Amino acid sequence: MINKRLLIKNLLAHNDENSFYDKKLKISLNYKEGKAKFLKLICALSNSNPENNSYVVIGVEDQFNKIEGVDFFDDSKIQNLMNSYFNNPPKIQYENIAFPSLPRYKVVGLVTIHPTNKVASLKKTIWKYINGTIFYRRGSNSLSSLESFEITNSNKNIVEAIEKNASNNIQLTLDGVFDFMNRHKKAYHPTYKVFNEQFVLCWAGEKRVLHGAVFYSRVDIELINEQVRLFYSAMDDVKIEFDNNSFRITEYVYLGLKKSFDYYPLEKTVIHFKENGKYDIASELLFEPPQFDKKLLHHVFNNCNAILEKLKKNLPITEIELADVHQIPTQYLICVLNKMPNAFLKLKAAELPLKNLEDKTGYIKYKEAIRVLRKLKYS
């Protein structure tokens, strides 16, 4: 079993990017250009490594190799993006790796591209990359072709050596458990459980009872053996269930207008631990968007637009408007789910004004709203 934090350290020791490894400070899948560049990178690494894994480390400053971290990214639908744009799509895995030097809400992203022995190519045009393009690596450069290409060097031996040196051991596992328990206050009820005598899972969250059921908020879940953060949420309420072989997470989102609020199930994730030392993660989207009166929606939409314009122009806002600022992302989200024209564009326009506020509550809710929409988009 590979300790992914140690694997990242070993990859970063190869300071220069090469034909099996790349590093990025961040990626952006919300914009066409950022999505296209990410697809190009994955395609190039996949095609250049038909016999071994290849990797992308995200959250690392390029010049000095400094670990900056990125926000937790839910990867459950990212494979659908590959399937949508590629012929012979590579199988990829995005994992969130916790580092003690980073704040609790930051991780390092690790993308693993598994070998397929097939040439991946774009099956439809995106940004300036045309249908049929094949990408591949020459050193640290990603090149393109509409025809075949030649692989000059195999990375199999060097990648296998890096992965072997990142093997987990008892000390790393114990250190990981103690680190997790110490990082979380008693109010978050840090807990661990061993599955099938080999997998150690830790979780923590603020516990509360809603409608007779136990939920957790500000939830943090890590698979200690691999140092992978499986789940993190700053806002949502989560129901946790488990038995001897599986761990189940059901996310809920709190949505509503005026006094009509309720908890809506968003997604159920099941982690199934096998006897052969492997595990599977399966996710099922449960979300049914709530529908609201159109007249009320128009009133809420216009009110959000008015407050947003004041924020963008740094104009003073009233006490009543100040109370509504934190609800702007959620209310725009409801408008998007109810198919109101331009609601998504307004939500995106709210990102920078909310980020610039001293109180970051609105910005955190903005990121949660985008996360919900991303789950729905790639389902």
Residue pairs with C-beta under 8 A, 6 or more apart in sequence:
1 167
1 168
1 198
1 225
1 226
1 277
2 163
2 166
2 167
2 168
2 226
3 166
3 167
3 168
3 169
3 172
3 225
3 226
3 227
4 95
4 97
4 110
4 166
4 226
4 227
4 228
5 97
5 98
5 99
5 227
6 165
6 166
6 168
6 172
6 227
7 55
7 110
7 162
7 163
7 166
8 57
8 97
8 108
8 110
9 166
10 162
10 165
10 166
11 21
11 23
11 55
11 57
11 162
12 23
12 57
12 60
12 65
12 67
14 21
14 162
15 65
16 140
17 23
17 140
18 137
18 139
18 140
18 155
19 45
19 48
19 49
19 54
19 137
19 138
19 139
19 140
19 153
19 155
20 45
20 48
20 49
20 52
20 53
20 54
20 55
20 137
20 155
20 158
20 159
21 45
21 54
21 55
21 56
21 57
22 41
22 45
22 55
22 56
22 57
22 140
23 56
23 57
23 58
23 60
23 62
23 65
24 56
24 57
24 58
24 59
24 60
24 62
25 58
25 59
25 60
25 61
25 62
25 68
26 58
26 59
26 70
27 34
27 37
27 38
27 58
27 109
28 34
28 35
29 35
29 38
29 78
29 81
29 374
30 348
30 370
30 374
32 126
32 127
33 127
35 81
35 126
35 127
36 126
36 127
36 128
36 129
37 127
39 81
39 82
39 85
39 86
39 122
39 126
39 129
40 129
40 135
40 142
40 144
41 56
41 135
41 142
42 56
42 82
42 90
42 92
42 111
42 113
43 86
43 90
43 120
43 121
43 122
43 134
43 135
44 135
44 136
44 137
44 142
44 143
45 54
45 55
45 56
45 113
45 137
46 54
46 90
46 113
46 115
46 116
46 120
47 119
47 120
47 134
47 135
47 136
47 137
47 149
48 54
48 136
48 137
48 151
48 155
49 113
49 115
49 155
49 159
50 115
50 116
50 117
50 118
50 151
51 115
51 117
51 154
51 155
51 156
52 115
52 154
52 155
52 156
52 159
52 160
53 112
53 113
53 114
53 115
53 159
53 163
54 112
54 113
54 155
54 159
55 110
55 111
55 112
55 113
56 109
56 110
56 111
56 113
57 108
57 109
57 110
57 111
58 70
58 108
58 109
58 110
58 111
59 67
59 68
59 69
59 70
59 106
59 107
59 108
59 109
60 66
60 67
60 68
60 108
61 67
61 68
67 99
67 101
67 102
67 108
69 99
69 102
69 103
69 106
69 107
69 108
70 106
70 107
70 108
70 109
71 105
71 106
71 107
71 367
72 96
72 105
72 107
72 229
72 232
73 94
73 96
73 109
74 371
74 374
74 375
75 93
75 94
75 95
75 96
76 267
76 269
76 281
76 283
76 375
77 374
77 375
77 377
77 378
77 379
78 92
78 94
78 378
79 89
79 91
79 92
80 378
80 379
81 378
82 89
82 90
82 91
82 92
83 89
85 122
85 123
85 124
85 126
86 120
86 121
86 122
86 123
87 120
87 121
87 122
87 123
88 116
88 118
88 119
88 120
88 121
89 120
90 113
90 114
90 116
90 120
91 113
91 114
91 116
92 111
92 112
92 113
92 114
93 111
93 112
93 114
94 109
94 110
94 111
95 109
95 110
95 111
95 112
95 226
95 228
95 229
96 107
96 108
96 109
96 110
96 228
96 229
96 230
96 232
97 107
97 108
97 109
97 110
97 227
97 228
97 229
98 107
98 222
98 227
98 229
99 106
99 107
99 108
100 179
100 183
102 108
104 183
104 220
105 232
105 234
107 229
107 232
119 134
119 148
120 134
120 135
121 132
121 133
121 134
122 129
122 130
122 131
122 132
122 133
123 131
123 132
124 131
125 131
129 144
132 146
133 144
133 145
133 146
134 144
134 145
134 146
134 147
134 148
134 149
135 142
135 143
135 144
135 145
136 142
136 143
136 144
136 145
136 149
136 151
137 143
138 152
143 149
168 225
168 226
172 227
173 200
173 224
173 225
176 200
176 202
176 222
176 224
176 225
176 227
177 192
177 200
177 202
177 224
180 190
180 192
180 202
180 204
180 222
180 224
181 190
181 192
181 202
183 190
184 190
184 204
184 220
187 206
188 204
188 205
188 206
188 218
188 220
189 204
189 205
189 206
189 207
189 216
190 202
190 203
190 204
191 202
191 203
191 204
192 200
192 201
192 202
192 203
192 224
193 200
193 201
193 242
193 247
194 200
194 201
195 201
195 244
195 245
195 247
195 273
196 244
196 245
196 273
196 274
196 275
198 225
198 277
199 223
199 225
199 273
199 279
200 223
200 224
200 225
201 221
201 222
201 223
201 224
201 230
201 247
201 271
202 221
202 222
202 224
203 216
203 219
203 220
203 221
203 222
203 240
204 219
204 220
205 216
205 217
205 218
205 219
205 220
205 238
205 240
206 216
206 217
206 218
207 214
207 215
207 216
208 214
208 215
208 216
208 217
208 237
209 215
210 237
210 263
211 263
213 239
214 239
215 237
215 238
215 239
215 252
216 237
216 238
216 239
216 240
217 233
217 235
217 236
217 237
217 238
218 233
218 234
219 231
219 232
219 233
219 236
219 238
219 240
219 249
220 229
220 231
220 232
221 229
221 230
221 231
221 232
221 249
222 228
222 229
222 230
223 230
223 271
223 279
230 271
230 281
231 238
231 249
231 269
233 251
233 368
234 364
234 368
235 364
235 365
235 368
236 251
236 252
236 253
236 254
236 266
236 368
237 251
237 252
237 254
237 263
238 249
238 250
238 251
238 252
239 249
239 250
239 252
240 247
240 248
240 249
241 247
241 248
241 250
242 248
245 272
245 273
246 270
246 271
246 272
246 273
247 270
247 271
247 273
248 268
248 269
248 270
248 271
249 268
249 269
249 270
249 271
250 265
250 267
250 268
250 269
250 286
251 265
251 266
251 267
251 268
251 269
252 263
252 264
252 265
252 266
253 263
253 264
253 266
253 287
253 368
253 372
254 261
254 262
254 263
254 264
255 261
255 262
255 264
255 290
255 330
255 333
255 334
256 262
256 290
256 334
257 292
257 296
257 297
257 300
257 331
257 334
258 296
260 292
262 290
264 287
264 288
264 289
264 290
265 286
265 287
266 285
266 286
266 287
266 372
266 375
267 283
267 284
267 285
267 286
267 287
267 375
268 283
268 284
268 286
269 281
269 282
269 283
269 284
270 281
270 282
270 283
270 284
271 279
271 280
271 281
272 279
272 280
272 281
272 282
273 279
274 280
285 375
285 376
285 379
287 372
287 375
287 376
289 337
289 338
290 334
290 337
291 338
292 334
292 338
294 338
297 334
297 335
297 338
297 340
298 340
300 331
300 334
300 335
301 331
301 332
301 335
301 340
301 343
301 346
303 324
304 324
304 328
304 331
304 332
304 335
304 346
304 350
305 346
306 321
307 317
307 321
307 324
307 325
307 328
308 328
308 346
308 349
308 350
308 353
309 315
310 316
310 317
310 321
311 317
311 325
311 350
311 353
311 354
311 357
312 349
312 353
317 325
325 354
325 357
325 362
326 359
326 361
326 362
326 365
327 365
328 350
328 354
328 362
328 365
328 366
329 347
329 350
329 354
329 362
329 365
329 366
329 368
329 369
330 365
330 369
332 343
332 344
332 346
332 347
332 350
332 369
333 347
333 369
333 372
333 373
335 343
335 346
336 343
336 344
336 347
336 373
344 373
347 366
347 369
347 370
350 362
350 366
351 363
351 366
354 362
354 363
354 366
355 363
355 366
357 363
